[in-house]
Amino acid sequence: MTVTFYAQPQNISATGFYFTDEASYREKINSITDDYGDKVEEFEIQFINGFVLDSKLAQAINPTQYNIIAMMDAMATWTEEQKLKVVIAVHEGGARFDITADDPDDIEIDLYPDMTLKDLAYQFVDEGLFGDIPKHLTNYIDYDAIADDLRHDYDEVSICGDSYVYRLA
């Protein structure tokens, strides 16, 4: 699916334009004039259509004239995991991320797809995070209490219909 943006002029006497790639953006951004023949320089960039995860990325990192080329490149080349890292870190965790300069792989995040905190509690017990627990005692483990304790360091989020548990470092 092609990602579509709209450049809305700040000048109300000018008409904006749709674009889907860097070439069409660069061609049109420098040719827009208002009703009086004056060159329009300031635009609001709006995400119009594309994959849901790309929409979430645009919500987390507001597209601007400054970062739109980097954003289009990220949407075209980043993996789903890289996009998720940025969306969760920025939108959910409040982290700062400059799409023109920062690398999504530098975000320190533990990401557990298709899990709840209770699922994570089971996984941590199974992995021995709480030490060796004899099999005959596993029925007495309060996984709900462990999940409640995990809430201090981990959070749950649903993105694009998928559930994730995450922890930002």
Disulfide bonds with the S-S distance in Angstrom:
none
